[in-house]
Amino acid sequence: MMYRHAYILLALLAVVLTGCRNEDIIFIPEEVPTTQPEYTDVDGFYLLCEGNMGSNKATLDYFDAREGKYARNIYAKANPDVPKEMGDVGNDVGIYGSKMYVVVNCSNKIDVLDKRTVRKLGQINIPNCRFIKFHKGYAYVTSYAGPVQIDPDYKQKGFVAKIDTATMQEVDRCIVGYQPDQLEIVGEKIYVANSGGYMVPNYENTLSVIDIATFKEERRIPIAINLGLCKADRHGVLWVASRGDYYDRPSGLYAYDTRKDRLVKTIDIPVSAFWLDGDRLYVVSAQWSNVSMSNTVSYAIVDVEKMEVLTRQFITDGTDEQIRIPYAVAVHPVTKDIYVTDAKQYWDPGHLYCFGPDGKKKWDVRTGDIPGHFVFLGKNLNEK
């Protein structure tokens, strides 16, 4: 649900028209060969598929690099006793220690799983939860706090929840801006991208800064409207993405230097999702315009050290013509293969493409609905 605020009204209407889903729907696990085995410190990756809002169809896929196989809906097989399976809209996934945490937005929960077996270990209830980050034994989770509701006068501010990963219990909350999305930790500060996405056209435009020691919001930094993603590079620069307003204020990428405490660069490039690998920020976009009623699609690489765009088309073999809605991107930490997902029409099974570092397709496979969030599994990895 990262960049689908423009579709929330349509989704709410669909829920009203269709009523409750058929509780007898069963998602059958599948496993298919994709490529030759890889023998690196990376065992593979999990891909969280969001499922369209209101459909209760979030699923978890897994690519086993050592076997060269892709498995769909592994959560169902590992947890046959869990009713309704994963729930409504899988919005983020992360690994910390021996556990994997799956943030299920509209089901108001975080599923805590064994990172190897995917067996459910527990559940943390957080309303309208969005993104997760880990630091020194704690998980920090953003929450919209209030209901899914488009309202320019929305009154409910969001918060960041602090969760003890040993006990799986929420221990504190910090109030931030309206509809906070992705968060990042730099040093002993938490930076939170406030969107105000429910408050169209009165979007938020700030980063909240939280001091970890006191767990209090120190201040808010104006950046741009409708912020969604933020990721820090090794130079102390926070890369922040704005969705724009889908009319005359386009999506863009902003570099905020946390050491200099100021905005240092604005890059005119639309952003739906990004992935930082070393000094390269891989950016995919299907930026919707309510003026043209179409998407602007791009596949870019930004050099974060030089703060410049290296290319706006990293797919070099024409495969991009097959992709309808590029929705997520990830880069293998060893092979540097590039993974791009296609959400297609949002209510059908999606697709995953693997490209080599040269931008040429190596393999592709069908996924669950709206494949949106990657996390790698293996040795010596900073997994989240």
Secondary structure, DSSP 8 states (H G I E B T S, - for coil): -TT-GGGHHHHHHHHHHH-S--TT-----EEEE-S----SSEEEEEEEE---TTS---EEEEEETTTTEEEE-HHHHH-TTSTTTT-S-EEEEEEETTEEEEEETTTTEEEEEETTT--EEEEEE-TTEEEEEEETTEEEEEE--S-S---TT-----EEEEEETTTTEEEEEEE-SSSEEEEEEETTEEEEEE--GGGTTS---EEEEEETTTTEEEEEEE--SSEEEEEE-TTSEEEEEE---SSSS--EEEEEETTTTEEEEEE----SEEEEETTEEEEEEEEEETTTTEEEEEEEEEETTTTEEEESB---SSGGGG-S-EEEEEE-TTT--EEEEE-TTSSSEEEEEEE-TTS-EEEEEEEEESEEEEEEEETT----
